[in-house]
């Protein structure tokens, strides 16, 4: 699924930094790509390649937006009229 960036690459990388600092980004202990990925992310913007920085920051921003927004439209409970907490006579 293509994602059209709204801000430049450096700003996206900076916006994706807090989850790393908060320890919410987990990596496997053993993976062939791990050291190259860490090198690219920690060396940005001075590294030769930045594709992994770009894809990582875009994913983190997408995940933060998708999974950290609370549900503000809960489904109403169909039985609330029968519940004593909603019965006006219960308070008397």
Secondary structure, DSSP 8 states (H G I E B T S, - for coil): -----SS-HHHHHHHTHHHHHTT-----SS-TTHHHHHHHHHHTTSSS--HHHHHHHHHHHHHHHHHSS--SS----TTGGGSGGG-GGGG-
